[in-house]
Amino acid sequence: MHRALLLATYAVAASAARPPAALDECSGPVQPQLLYGISRRVTPRGVPAPVDVNESLAEAVCCDKRTLAFAEPQFLYKQP
């Protein structure tokens, strides 16, 4: 079970779109297996900034310059 979850997490991270180059703050991919299931959230749902819809939540929060003024979406850690 753990191996399947790990592989699925890597697949989601690999398929997530990066922010446009001019707005990308990261020098590499977002780390897999982030806490609270963040790595499995494949949309930027809840981010209060105009980011690309094909960015994962981790990509949007960690890498996209448009979200620098914001933190993670409210109540994120209480979500399943």
All heavy atoms as a GROMACS GRO file, in nm:
protein
  601
    1MET      N    1   0.082  -0.119   0.000
    1MET     CA    2   0.000   0.000   0.000
    1MET      C    3   0.086   0.125   0.000
    1MET      O    4   0.064   0.217  -0.076
    1MET     CB    5  -0.093  -0.005   0.122
    1MET     CG    6  -0.173   0.119   0.144
    1MET     SD    7  -0.294   0.141   0.014
    1MET     CE    8  -0.373   0.286   0.069
    2HIS      N    9   0.187   0.129   0.087
    2HIS     CA   10   0.272   0.247   0.097
    2HIS      C   11   0.344   0.271  -0.036
    2HIS      O   12   0.354   0.386  -0.080
    2HIS     CB   13   0.374   0.230   0.210
    2HIS     CG   14   0.466   0.345   0.224
    2HIS    ND1   15   0.424   0.470   0.263
    2HIS    CD2   16   0.599   0.355   0.201
    2HIS    CE1   17   0.527   0.553   0.264
    2HIS    NE2   18   0.634   0.486   0.228
    3ARG      N   19   0.391   0.167  -0.100
    3ARG     CA   20   0.462   0.180  -0.228
    3ARG      C   21   0.368   0.237  -0.335
    3ARG      O   22   0.407   0.324  -0.413
    3ARG     CB   23   0.518   0.046  -0.272
    3ARG     CG   24   0.594   0.052  -0.402
    3ARG     CD   25   0.663  -0.083  -0.429
    3ARG     NE   26   0.704  -0.100  -0.564
    3ARG     CZ   27   0.808  -0.042  -0.621
    3ARG    NH1   28   0.882   0.041  -0.553
    3ARG    NH2   29   0.841  -0.067  -0.746
    4ALA      N   30   0.244   0.190  -0.338
    4ALA     CA   31   0.148   0.240  -0.437
    4ALA      C   32   0.120   0.388  -0.415
    4ALA      O   33   0.112   0.465  -0.510
    4ALA     CB   34   0.018   0.159  -0.429
    5LEU      N   35   0.107   0.429  -0.290
    5LEU     CA   36   0.084   0.570  -0.260
    5LEU      C   37   0.205   0.653  -0.300
    5LEU      O   38   0.190   0.762  -0.356
    5LEU     CB   39   0.055   0.587  -0.110
    5LEU     CG   40   0.029   0.729  -0.063
    5LEU    CD1   41  -0.090   0.789  -0.136
    5LEU    CD2   42   0.006   0.731   0.086
    6LEU      N   43   0.322   0.604  -0.274
    6LEU     CA   44   0.444   0.674  -0.312
    6LEU      C   45   0.453   0.692  -0.463
    6LEU      O   46   0.481   0.801  -0.513
    6LEU     CB   47   0.567   0.598  -0.261
    6LEU     CG   48   0.702   0.658  -0.294
    6LEU    CD1   49   0.717   0.795  -0.229
    6LEU    CD2   50   0.813   0.566  -0.247
    7LEU      N   51   0.424   0.587  -0.538
    7LEU     CA   52   0.426   0.596  -0.683
    7LEU      C   53   0.321   0.692  -0.736
    7LEU      O   54   0.346   0.770  -0.828
    7LEU     CB   55   0.408   0.456  -0.745
    7LEU     CG   56   0.524   0.360  -0.724
    7LEU    CD1   57   0.488   0.222  -0.777
    7LEU    CD2   58   0.650   0.412  -0.789
    8ALA      N   59   0.203   0.689  -0.677
    8ALA     CA   60   0.097   0.781  -0.718
    8ALA      C   61   0.135   0.926  -0.689
    8ALA      O   62   0.111   1.016  -0.770
    8ALA     CB   63  -0.035   0.746  -0.648
    9THR      N   64   0.200   0.948  -0.576
    9THR     CA   65   0.244   1.083  -0.540
    9THR      C   66   0.347   1.134  -0.638
    9THR      O   67   0.342   1.248  -0.682
    9THR     CB   68   0.300   1.084  -0.396
    9THR    OG1   69   0.198   1.041  -0.308
    9THR    CG2   70   0.347   1.222  -0.357
   10TYR      N   71   0.442   1.050  -0.676
   10TYR     CA   72   0.542   1.090  -0.775
   10TYR      C   73   0.477   1.118  -0.910
   10TYR      O   74   0.516   1.211  -0.980
   10TYR     CB   75   0.650   0.981  -0.790
   10TYR     CG   76   0.758   0.991  -0.687
   10TYR    CD1   77   0.764   0.903  -0.581
   10TYR    CD2   78   0.856   1.090  -0.695
   10TYR    CE1   79   0.863   0.911  -0.485
   10TYR    CE2   80   0.956   1.099  -0.599
   10TYR     CZ   81   0.959   1.009  -0.496
   10TYR     OH   82   1.057   1.019  -0.401
   11ALA      N   83   0.377   1.040  -0.947
   11ALA     CA   84   0.308   1.061  -1.075
   11ALA      C   85   0.236   1.194  -1.077
   11ALA      O   86   0.240   1.267  -1.176
   11ALA     CB   87   0.210   0.946  -1.101
   12VAL      N   88   0.170   1.229  -0.967
   12VAL     CA   89   0.102   1.358  -0.959
   12VAL      C   90   0.202   1.471  -0.967
   12VAL      O   91   0.185   1.568  -1.041
   12VAL     CB   92   0.018   1.368  -0.829
   12VAL    CG1   93  -0.027   1.512  -0.805
   12VAL    CG2   94  -0.101   1.275  -0.836
   13ALA      N   95   0.312   1.460  -0.894
   13ALA     CA   96   0.414   1.565  -0.895
   13ALA      C   97   0.475   1.580  -1.034
   13ALA      O   98   0.502   1.692  -1.079
   13ALA     CB   99   0.522   1.533  -0.793
   14ALA      N  100   0.494   1.471  -1.104
   14ALA     CA  101   0.554   1.476  -1.237
   14ALA      C  102   0.460   1.537  -1.340
   14ALA      O  103   0.504   1.600  -1.436
   14ALA     CB  104   0.596   1.336  -1.280
   15SER      N  105   0.329   1.520  -1.319
   15SER     CA  106   0.233   1.569  -1.417
   15SER      C  107   0.189   1.713  -1.391
   15SER      O  108   0.125   1.774  -1.474
   15SER     CB  109   0.111   1.478  -1.421
   15SER     OG  110   0.040   1.488  -1.300
   16ALA      N  111   0.221   1.767  -1.276
   16ALA     CA  112   0.179   1.904  -1.243
   16ALA      C  113   0.253   2.003  -1.331
   16ALA      O  114   0.372   1.988  -1.357
   16ALA     CB  115   0.206   1.933  -1.096
   17ALA      N  116   0.180   2.102  -1.374
   17ALA     CA  117   0.240   2.205  -1.459
   17ALA      C  118   0.312   2.307  -1.372
   17ALA      O  119   0.268   2.340  -1.262
   17ALA     CB  120   0.132   2.273  -1.541
   18ARG      N  121   0.420   2.356  -1.422
   18ARG     CA  122   0.495   2.461  -1.354
   18ARG      C  123   0.433   2.595  -1.389
   18ARG      O  124   0.370   2.610  -1.493
   18ARG     CB  125   0.641   2.458  -1.401
   18ARG     CG  126   0.717   2.331  -1.371
   18ARG     CD  127   0.743   2.316  -1.226
   18ARG     NE  128   0.826   2.424  -1.179
   18ARG     CZ  129   0.938   2.408  -1.112
   18ARG    NH1  130   0.979   2.288  -1.083
   18ARG    NH2  131   1.007   2.512  -1.073
   19PRO      N  132   0.454   2.695  -1.305
   19PRO     CA  133   0.411   2.830  -1.342
   19PRO      C  134   0.490   2.876  -1.464
   19PRO      O  135   0.597   2.821  -1.493
   19PRO     CB  136   0.447   2.914  -1.221
   19PRO     CG  137   0.469   2.819  -1.109
   19PRO     CD  138   0.511   2.690  -1.172
   20PRO      N  139   0.443   2.976  -1.537
   20PRO     CA  140   0.521   3.030  -1.648
   20PRO      C  141   0.661   3.069  -1.598
   20PRO      O  142   0.678   3.111  -1.484
   20PRO     CB  143   0.442   3.153  -1.692
   20PRO     CG  144   0.302   3.127  -1.645
   20PRO     CD  145   0.316   3.046  -1.519
   21ALA      N  146   0.761   3.055  -1.683
   21ALA     CA  147   0.900   3.076  -1.643
   21ALA      C  148   0.922   3.211  -1.574
   21ALA      O  149   0.998   3.219  -1.477
   21ALA     CB  150   0.990   3.064  -1.765
   22ALA      N  151   0.858   3.315  -1.621
   22ALA     CA  152   0.876   3.447  -1.562
   22ALA      C  153   0.819   3.456  -1.420
   22ALA      O  154   0.855   3.546  -1.344
   22ALA     CB  155   0.812   3.553  -1.649
   23LEU      N  156   0.732   3.363  -1.383
   23LEU     CA  157   0.667   3.365  -1.252
   23LEU      C  158   0.710   3.250  -1.162
   23LEU      O  159   0.661   3.236  -1.052
   23LEU     CB  160   0.515   3.360  -1.270
   23LEU     CG  161   0.454   3.475  -1.349
   23LEU    CD1  162   0.308   3.447  -1.379
   23LEU    CD2  163   0.471   3.606  -1.275
   24ASP      N  164   0.804   3.168  -1.209
   24ASP     CA  165   0.846   3.047  -1.137
   24ASP      C  166   0.961   3.078  -1.042
   24ASP      O  167   1.069   3.117  -1.085
   24ASP     CB  168   0.887   2.940  -1.238
   24ASP     CG  169   0.899   2.802  -1.176
   24ASP    OD1  170   0.903   2.791  -1.052
   24ASP    OD2  171   0.907   2.706  -1.254
   25GLU      N  172   0.938   3.061  -0.914
   25GLU     CA  173   1.038   3.087  -0.810
   25GLU      C  174   1.120   2.963  -0.776
   25GLU      O  175   1.219   2.974  -0.704
   25GLU     CB  176   0.968   3.134  -0.682
   25GLU     CG  177   0.910   3.273  -0.692
   25GLU     CD  178   1.016   3.380  -0.676
   25GLU    OE1  179   1.079   3.388  -0.569
   25GLU    OE2  180   1.037   3.454  -0.773
   26CYS      N  181   1.082   2.845  -0.822
   26CYS     CA  182   1.150   2.721  -0.784
   26CYS      C  183   1.262   2.687  -0.882
   26CYS      O  184   1.247   2.706  -1.002
   26CYS     CB  185   1.051   2.606  -0.776
   26CYS     SG  186   0.935   2.622  -0.640
   27SER      N  187   1.369   2.632  -0.830
   27SER     CA  188   1.480   2.591  -0.915
   27SER      C  189   1.470   2.444  -0.954
   27SER      O  190   1.547   2.396  -1.036
   27SER     CB  191   1.614   2.615  -0.843
   27SER     OG  192   1.618   2.540  -0.723
   28GLY      N  193   1.376   2.372  -0.896
   28GLY     CA  194   1.355   2.231  -0.927
   28GLY      C  195   1.213   2.194  -0.895
   28GLY      O  196   1.131   2.279  -0.860
   29PRO      N  197   1.182   2.064  -0.905
   29PRO     CA  198   1.044   2.020  -0.878
   29PRO      C  199   1.010   2.033  -0.730
   29PRO      O  200   1.098   2.033  -0.644
   29PRO     CB  201   1.044   1.874  -0.922
   29PRO     CG  202   1.185   1.832  -0.916
   29PRO     CD  203   1.268   1.954  -0.945
   30VAL      N  204   0.882   2.045  -0.702
   30VAL     CA  205   0.835   2.045  -0.563
   30VAL      C  206   0.859   1.906  -0.506
   30VAL      O  207   0.844   1.805  -0.575
   30VAL     CB  208   0.684   2.081  -0.558
   30VAL    CG1  209   0.629   2.065  -0.418
   30VAL    CG2  210   0.662   2.222  -0.607
   31GLN      N  211   0.897   1.899  -0.381
   31GLN     CA  212   0.924   1.771  -0.318
   31GLN      C  213   0.801   1.682  -0.315
   31GLN      O  214   0.691   1.732  -0.290
   31GLN     CB  215   0.972   1.791  -0.174
   31GLN     CG  216   1.102   1.864  -0.162
   31GLN     CD  217   1.138   1.890  -0.018
   31GLN    OE1  218   1.061   1.866   0.074
   31GLN    NE2  219   1.258   1.940   0.004
   32PRO      N  220   0.818   1.554  -0.340
   32PRO     CA  221   0.704   1.462  -0.328
   32PRO      C  222   0.676   1.432  -0.181
   32PRO      O  223   0.760   1.457  -0.094
   32PRO     CB  224   0.752   1.336  -0.401
   32PRO     CG  225   0.900   1.340  -0.386
   32PRO     CD  226   0.938   1.486  -0.386
   33GLN      N  227   0.560   1.381  -0.154
   33GLN     CA  228   0.518   1.338  -0.020
   33GLN      C  229   0.519   1.453   0.082
   33GLN      O  230   0.568   1.438   0.194
   33GLN     CB  231   0.604   1.224   0.030
   33GLN     CG  232   0.578   1.095  -0.043
   33GLN     CD  233   0.645   0.979   0.026
   33GLN    OE1  234   0.767   0.972   0.030
   33GLN    NE2  235   0.566   0.889   0.079
   34LEU      N  236   0.466   1.566   0.045
   34LEU     CA  237   0.450   1.675   0.141
   34LEU      C  238   0.342   1.637   0.242
   34LEU      O  239   0.254   1.557   0.213
   34LEU     CB  240   0.411   1.804   0.068
   34LEU     CG  241   0.516   1.858  -0.030
   34LEU    CD1  242   0.459   1.973  -0.110
   34LEU    CD2  243   0.642   1.900   0.043
   35LEU      N  244   0.349   1.694   0.359
   35LEU     CA  245   0.253   1.661   0.465
   35LEU      C  246   0.111   1.702   0.428
   35LEU      O  247   0.089   1.788   0.342
   35LEU     CB  248   0.293   1.730   0.595
   35LEU     CG  249   0.426   1.684   0.655
   35LEU    CD1  250   0.457   1.766   0.780
   35LEU    CD2  251   0.423   1.537   0.687
   36TYR      N  252   0.016   1.644   0.498
   36TYR     CA  253  -0.127   1.675   0.486
   36TYR      C  254  -0.184   1.646   0.348
   36TYR      O  255  -0.285   1.703   0.310
   36TYR     CB  256  -0.155   1.820   0.525
   36TYR     CG  257  -0.098   1.857   0.659
   36TYR    CD1  258   0.016   1.935   0.669
   36TYR    CD2  259  -0.157   1.809   0.775
   36TYR    CE1  260   0.070   1.967   0.792
   36TYR    CE2  261  -0.103   1.840   0.900
   36TYR     CZ  262   0.010   1.918   0.907
   36TYR     OH  263   0.064   1.949   1.029
   37GLY      N  264  -0.120   1.560   0.270
   37GLY     CA  265  -0.172   1.523   0.139
   37GLY      C  266  -0.157   1.631   0.033
   37GLY      O  267  -0.219   1.625  -0.072
   38ILE      N  268  -0.074   1.731   0.060
   38ILE     CA  269  -0.058   1.842  -0.034
   38ILE      C  270  -0.010   1.791  -0.169
   38ILE      O  271  -0.053   1.841  -0.273
   38ILE     CB  272   0.041   1.947   0.021
   38ILE    CG1  273  -0.004   1.998   0.158
   38ILE    CG2  274   0.060   2.061  -0.077
   38ILE    CD1  275  -0.138   2.064   0.160
   39SER      N  276   0.077   1.693  -0.171
   39SER     CA  277   0.131   1.642  -0.297
   39SER      C  278   0.025   1.579  -0.385
   39SER      O  279   0.043   1.568  -0.506
   39SER     CB  280   0.242   1.540  -0.269
   39SER     OG  281   0.345   1.600  -0.196
   40ARG      N  282  -0.085   1.535  -0.327
   40ARG     CA  283  -0.190   1.470  -0.406
   40ARG      C  284  -0.296   1.568  -0.454
   40ARG      O  285  -0.388   1.530  -0.525
   40ARG     CB  286  -0.256   1.360  -0.323
   40ARG     CG  287  -0.162   1.245  -0.291
   40ARG     CD  288  -0.233   1.130  -0.225
   40ARG     NE  289  -0.309   1.168  -0.107
   40ARG     CZ  290  -0.262   1.174   0.017
   40ARG    NH1  291  -0.136   1.144   0.040
   40ARG    NH2  292  -0.339   1.207   0.118
   41ARG      N  293  -0.287   1.693  -0.420
   41ARG     CA  294  -0.386   1.793  -0.464
   41ARG      C  295  -0.341   1.848  -0.599
   41ARG      O  296  -0.245   1.924  -0.607
   41ARG     CB  297  -0.400   1.902  -0.359
   41ARG     CG  298  -0.449   1.845  -0.227
   41ARG     CD  299  -0.467   1.952  -0.123
   41ARG     NE  300  -0.495   1.894   0.006
   41ARG     CZ  301  -0.616   1.857   0.048
   41ARG    NH1  302  -0.720   1.874  -0.028
   41ARG    NH2  303  -0.631   1.805   0.167
   42VAL      N  304  -0.410   1.809  -0.702
   42VAL     CA  305  -0.364   1.835  -0.839
   42VAL      C  306  -0.416   1.965  -0.900
   42VAL      O  307  -0.386   1.995  -1.015
   42VAL     CB  308  -0.398   1.716  -0.932
   42VAL    CG1  309  -0.324   1.591  -0.888
   42VAL    CG2  310  -0.548   1.691  -0.936
   43THR      N  311  -0.494   2.040  -0.824
   43THR     CA  312  -0.541   2.170  -0.873
   43THR      C  313  -0.505   2.276  -0.769
   43THR      O  314  -0.485   2.244  -0.653
   43THR     CB  315  -0.694   2.173  -0.894
   43THR    OG1  316  -0.759   2.164  -0.767
   43THR    CG2  317  -0.740   2.061  -0.985
   44PRO      N  318  -0.501   2.402  -0.810
   44PRO     CA  319  -0.471   2.509  -0.714
   44PRO      C  320  -0.596   2.558  -0.641
   44PRO      O  321  -0.601   2.671  -0.596
   44PRO     CB  322  -0.411   2.618  -0.802
   44PRO     CG  323  -0.480   2.602  -0.933
   44PRO     CD  324  -0.500   2.452  -0.948
   45ARG      N  325  -0.696   2.475  -0.630
   45ARG     CA  326  -0.823   2.513  -0.568
   45ARG      C  327  -0.801   2.576  -0.430
   45ARG      O  328  -0.730   2.520  -0.346
   45ARG     CB  329  -0.911   2.390  -0.554
   45ARG     CG  330  -1.045   2.419  -0.495
   45ARG     CD  331  -1.129   2.295  -0.493
   45ARG     NE  332  -1.249   2.320  -0.415
   45ARG     CZ  333  -1.309   2.230  -0.343
   45ARG    NH1  334  -1.263   2.107  -0.339
   45ARG    NH2  335  -1.415   2.261  -0.274
   46GLY      N  336  -0.860   2.691  -0.410
   46GLY     CA  337  -0.850   2.760  -0.282
   46GLY      C  338  -0.742   2.866  -0.277
   46GLY      O  339  -0.739   2.945  -0.184
   47VAL      N  340  -0.654   2.870  -0.374
   47VAL     CA  341  -0.550   2.972  -0.376
   47VAL      C  342  -0.614   3.105  -0.416
   47VAL      O  343  -0.675   3.114  -0.522
   47VAL     CB  344  -0.437   2.934  -0.475
   47VAL    CG1  345  -0.336   3.046  -0.487
   47VAL    CG2  346  -0.368   2.806  -0.430
   48PRO      N  347  -0.600   3.208  -0.333
   48PRO     CA  348  -0.667   3.335  -0.362
   48PRO      C  349  -0.587   3.425  -0.456
   48PRO      O  350  -0.573   3.544  -0.433
   48PRO     CB  351  -0.680   3.398  -0.223
   48PRO     CG  352  -0.562   3.347  -0.150
   48PRO     CD  353  -0.539   3.208  -0.202
   49ALA      N  354  -0.534   3.367  -0.561
   49ALA     CA  355  -0.456   3.443  -0.658
   49ALA      C  356  -0.483   3.384  -0.796
   49ALA      O  357  -0.516   3.266  -0.809
   49ALA     CB  358  -0.307   3.435  -0.627
   50PRO      N  359  -0.469   3.462  -0.902
   50PRO     CA  360  -0.496   3.413  -1.038
   50PRO      C  361  -0.381   3.329  -1.092
   50PRO      O  362  -0.294   3.378  -1.161
   50PRO     CB  363  -0.513   3.542  -1.118
   50PRO     CG  364  -0.423   3.640  -1.048
   50PRO     CD  365  -0.432   3.604  -0.902
   51VAL      N  366  -0.379   3.201  -1.057
   51VAL     CA  367  -0.275   3.110  -1.107
   51VAL      C  368  -0.333   3.023  -1.217
   51VAL      O  369  -0.454   3.016  -1.235
   51VAL     CB  370  -0.217   3.024  -0.994
   51VAL    CG1  371  -0.151   3.111  -0.888
   51VAL    CG2  372  -0.321   2.935  -0.931
   52ASP      N  373  -0.246   2.954  -1.289
   52ASP     CA  374  -0.290   2.866  -1.396
   52ASP      C  375  -0.366   2.746  -1.339
   52ASP      O  376  -0.324   2.688  -1.238
   52ASP     CB  377  -0.170   2.818  -1.478
   52ASP     CG  378  -0.097   2.931  -1.547
   52ASP    OD1  379  -0.154   3.042  -1.557
   52ASP    OD2  380   0.017   2.910  -1.590
   53VAL      N  381  -0.474   2.706  -1.404
   53VAL     CA  382  -0.558   2.597  -1.353
   53VAL      C  383  -0.489   2.462  -1.357
   53VAL      O  384  -0.530   2.370  -1.287
   53VAL     CB  385  -0.693   2.588  -1.428
   53VAL    CG1  386  -0.774   2.714  -1.407
   53VAL    CG2  387  -0.672   2.562  -1.575
   54ASN      N  388  -0.384   2.448  -1.436
   54ASN     CA  389  -0.316   2.319  -1.445
   54ASN      C  390  -0.198   2.307  -1.348
   54ASN      O  391  -0.127   2.208  -1.350
   54ASN     CB  392  -0.272   2.290  -1.588
   54ASN     CG  393  -0.183   2.399  -1.644
   54ASN    OD1  394  -0.170   2.507  -1.586
   54ASN    ND2  395  -0.122   2.372  -1.757
   55GLU      N  396  -0.178   2.405  -1.261
   55GLU     CA  397  -0.076   2.394  -1.157
   55GLU      C  398  -0.133   2.313  -1.041
   55GLU      O  399  -0.250   2.323  -1.010
   55GLU     CB  400  -0.036   2.532  -1.103
   55GLU     CG  401   0.040   2.617  -1.199
   55GLU     CD  402   0.076   2.752  -1.139
   55GLU    OE1  403   0.114   2.758  -1.020
   55GLU    OE2  404   0.065   2.852  -1.211
   56SER      N  405  -0.050   2.233  -0.976
   56SER     CA  406  -0.094   2.165  -0.855
   56SER      C  407  -0.096   2.268  -0.742
   56SER      O  408  -0.040   2.378  -0.754
   56SER     CB  409   0.001   2.051  -0.819
   56SER     OG  410   0.126   2.103  -0.775
   57LEU      N  411  -0.158   2.232  -0.632
   57LEU     CA  412  -0.161   2.323  -0.518
   57LEU      C  413  -0.019   2.351  -0.469
   57LEU      O  414   0.016   2.466  -0.440
   57LEU     CB  415  -0.246   2.264  -0.405
   57LEU     CG  416  -0.259   2.350  -0.280
   57LEU    CD1  417  -0.325   2.483  -0.313
   57LEU    CD2  418  -0.337   2.276  -0.174
   58ALA      N  419   0.064   2.249  -0.463
   58ALA     CA  420   0.202   2.267  -0.417
   58ALA      C  421   0.279   2.359  -0.512
   58ALA      O  422   0.354   2.447  -0.467
   58ALA     CB  423   0.272   2.132  -0.405
   59GLU      N  424   0.264   2.340  -0.642
   59GLU     CA  425   0.332   2.427  -0.738
   59GLU      C  426   0.287   2.571  -0.722
   59GLU      O  427   0.368   2.663  -0.722
   59GLU     CB  428   0.306   2.380  -0.881
   59GLU     CG  429   0.364   2.246  -0.917
   59GLU     CD  430   0.513   2.248  -0.939
   59GLU    OE1  431   0.572   2.356  -0.949
   59GLU    OE2  432   0.571   2.139  -0.946
   60ALA      N  433   0.156   2.591  -0.707
   60ALA     CA  434   0.103   2.726  -0.696
   60ALA      C  435   0.154   2.795  -0.569
   60ALA      O  436   0.200   2.909  -0.572
   60ALA     CB  437  -0.049   2.724  -0.698
   61VAL      N  438   0.145   2.726  -0.455
   61VAL     CA  439   0.183   2.787  -0.328
   61VAL      C  440   0.335   2.802  -0.314
   61VAL      O  441   0.383   2.904  -0.265
   61VAL     CB  442   0.126   2.705  -0.210
   61VAL    CG1  443   0.182   2.753  -0.077
   61VAL    CG2  444  -0.025   2.712  -0.209
   62CYS      N  445   0.409   2.704  -0.359
   62CYS     CA  446   0.555   2.706  -0.338
   62CYS      C  447   0.631   2.782  -0.446
   62CYS      O  448   0.735   2.841  -0.416
   62CYS     CB  449   0.609   2.563  -0.334
   62CYS     SG  450   0.545   2.465  -0.199
   63CYS      N  451   0.584   2.781  -0.569
   63CYS     CA  452   0.666   2.830  -0.680
   63CYS      C  453   0.614   2.953  -0.753
   63CYS      O  454   0.693   3.025  -0.813
   63CYS     CB  455   0.683   2.719  -0.783
   63CYS     SG  456   0.764   2.572  -0.718
   64ASP      N  457   0.486   2.975  -0.753
   64ASP     CA  458   0.428   3.081  -0.835
   64ASP      C  459   0.439   3.217  -0.767
   64ASP      O  460   0.388   3.236  -0.656
   64ASP     CB  461   0.282   3.048  -0.865
   64ASP     CG  462   0.228   3.126  -0.983
   64ASP    OD1  463   0.255   3.247  -0.991
   64ASP    OD2  464   0.157   3.065  -1.065
   65LYS      N  465   0.505   3.312  -0.830
   65LYS     CA  466   0.523   3.447  -0.773
   65LYS      C  467   0.390   3.515  -0.743
   65LYS      O  468   0.382   3.600  -0.655
   65LYS     CB  469   0.602   3.536  -0.870
   65LYS     CG  470   0.747   3.506  -0.877
   65LYS     CD  471   0.816   3.606  -0.970
   65LYS     CE  472   0.963   3.574  -0.984
   65LYS     NZ  473   1.030   3.670  -1.073
   66ARG      N  474   0.286   3.477  -0.816
   66ARG     CA  475   0.155   3.540  -0.795
   66ARG      C  476   0.095   3.507  -0.659
   66ARG      O  477   0.003   3.574  -0.614
   66ARG     CB  478   0.059   3.501  -0.907
   66ARG     CG  479   0.105   3.551  -1.043
   66ARG     CD  480   0.023   3.494  -1.154
   66ARG     NE  481   0.059   3.354  -1.177
   66ARG     CZ  482   0.022   3.285  -1.285
   66ARG    NH1  483  -0.056   3.342  -1.376
   66ARG    NH2  484   0.059   3.160  -1.299
   67THR      N  485   0.149   3.407  -0.590
   67THR     CA  486   0.094   3.367  -0.460
   67THR      C  487   0.182   3.409  -0.343
   67THR      O  488   0.155   3.372  -0.229
   67THR     CB  489   0.072   3.214  -0.453
   67THR    OG1  490   0.200   3.149  -0.463
   67THR    CG2  491  -0.020   3.167  -0.562
   68LEU      N  492   0.286   3.486  -0.368
   68LEU     CA  493   0.380   3.523  -0.261
   68LEU      C  494   0.311   3.596  -0.145
   68LEU      O  495   0.354   3.583  -0.031
   68LEU     CB  496   0.492   3.611  -0.316
   68LEU     CG  497   0.594   3.540  -0.403
   68LEU    CD1  498   0.697   3.640  -0.456
   68LEU    CD2  499   0.664   3.429  -0.326
   69ALA      N  500   0.209   3.672  -0.172
   69ALA     CA  501   0.141   3.747  -0.066
   69ALA      C  502   0.043   3.661   0.013
   69ALA      O  503  -0.017   3.708   0.110
   69ALA     CB  504   0.066   3.865  -0.127
   70PHE      N  505   0.028   3.534  -0.024
   70PHE     CA  506  -0.071   3.448   0.038
   70PHE      C  507  -0.005   3.324   0.098
   70PHE      O  508   0.105   3.287   0.062
   70PHE     CB  509  -0.175   3.401  -0.064
   70PHE     CG  510  -0.242   3.515  -0.135
   70PHE    CD1  511  -0.202   3.551  -0.262
   70PHE    CD2  512  -0.344   3.586  -0.074
   70PHE    CE1  513  -0.263   3.657  -0.328
   70PHE    CE2  514  -0.404   3.692  -0.138
   70PHE     CZ  515  -0.365   3.728  -0.266
   71ALA      N  516  -0.076   3.261   0.188
   71ALA     CA  517  -0.033   3.132   0.242
   71ALA      C  518  -0.120   3.024   0.179
   71ALA      O  519  -0.192   3.050   0.083
   71ALA     CB  520  -0.049   3.132   0.394
   72GLU      N  521  -0.116   2.904   0.234
   72GLU     CA  522  -0.202   2.798   0.187
   72GLU      C  523  -0.348   2.838   0.208
   72GLU      O  524  -0.378   2.921   0.292
   72GLU     CB  525  -0.174   2.668   0.264
   72GLU     CG  526  -0.037   2.610   0.240
   72GLU     CD  527   0.070   2.674   0.328
   72GLU    OE1  528   0.038   2.760   0.414
   72GLU    OE2  529   0.187   2.640   0.311
   73PRO      N  530  -0.439   2.777   0.133
   73PRO     CA  531  -0.582   2.808   0.152
   73PRO      C  532  -0.627   2.784   0.296
   73PRO      O  533  -0.578   2.693   0.363
   73PRO     CB  534  -0.652   2.712   0.056
   73PRO     CG  535  -0.551   2.682  -0.048
   73PRO     CD  536  -0.418   2.683   0.023
   74GLN      N  537  -0.719   2.864   0.342
   74GLN     CA  538  -0.769   2.853   0.479
   74GLN      C  539  -0.828   2.715   0.504
   74GLN      O  540  -0.897   2.658   0.420
   74GLN     CB  541  -0.875   2.961   0.502
   74GLN     CG  542  -0.920   2.972   0.645
   74GLN     CD  543  -1.016   3.087   0.666
   74GLN    OE1  544  -1.076   3.136   0.570
   74GLN    NE2  545  -1.030   3.130   0.788
   75PHE      N  546  -0.802   2.660   0.619
   75PHE     CA  547  -0.852   2.530   0.665
   75PHE      C  548  -0.796   2.411   0.585
   75PHE      O  549  -0.849   2.302   0.592
   75PHE     CB  550  -1.006   2.525   0.668
   75PHE     CG  551  -1.067   2.636   0.747
   75PHE    CD1  552  -1.148   2.728   0.686
   75PHE    CD2  553  -1.042   2.649   0.883
   75PHE    CE1  554  -1.205   2.831   0.758
   75PHE    CE2  555  -1.098   2.752   0.955
   75PHE     CZ  556  -1.180   2.844   0.894
   76LEU      N  557  -0.692   2.432   0.512
   76LEU     CA  558  -0.633   2.325   0.429
   76LEU      C  559  -0.598   2.202   0.511
   76LEU      O  560  -0.622   2.090   0.470
   76LEU     CB  561  -0.509   2.377   0.357
   76LEU     CG  562  -0.430   2.275   0.276
   76LEU    CD1  563  -0.515   2.229   0.156
   76LEU    CD2  564  -0.300   2.332   0.230
   77TYR      N  565  -0.543   2.221   0.628
   77TYR     CA  566  -0.495   2.108   0.708
   77TYR      C  567  -0.607   2.028   0.772
   77TYR      O  568  -0.585   1.918   0.821
   77TYR     CB  569  -0.396   2.157   0.813
   77TYR     CG  570  -0.283   2.231   0.746
   77TYR    CD1  571  -0.271   2.368   0.757
   77TYR    CD2  572  -0.191   2.163   0.668
   77TYR    CE1  573  -0.168   2.436   0.693
   77TYR    CE2  574  -0.089   2.230   0.602
   77TYR     CZ  575  -0.078   2.366   0.616
   77TYR     OH  576   0.021   2.431   0.552
   78LYS      N  577  -0.729   2.080   0.770
   78LYS     CA  578  -0.844   2.008   0.822
   78LYS      C  579  -0.914   1.927   0.713
   78LYS      O  580  -1.001   1.845   0.742
   78LYS     CB  581  -0.945   2.105   0.884
   78LYS     CG  582  -0.892   2.172   1.008
   78LYS     CD  583  -0.997   2.263   1.066
   78LYS     CE  584  -0.947   2.330   1.191
   78LYS     NZ  585  -1.049   2.418   1.250
   79GLN      N  586  -0.879   1.948   0.588
   79GLN     CA  587  -0.943   1.879   0.477
   79GLN      C  588  -0.889   1.737   0.466
   79GLN      O  589  -0.774   1.711   0.500
   79GLN     CB  590  -0.919   1.952   0.346
   79GLN     CG  591  -0.981   2.091   0.344
   79GLN     CD  592  -0.945   2.168   0.218
   79GLN    OE1  593  -0.885   2.114   0.127
   79GLN    NE2  594  -0.981   2.294   0.215
   80PRO      N  595  -0.973   1.645   0.416
   80PRO     CA  596  -0.926   1.505   0.403
   80PRO      C  597  -0.819   1.490   0.298
   80PRO      O  598  -0.801   1.569   0.213
   80PRO     CB  599  -1.052   1.429   0.363
   80PRO     CG  600  -1.151   1.529   0.320
   80PRO     CD  601  -1.108   1.661   0.375
   0.00000   0.00000   0.00000
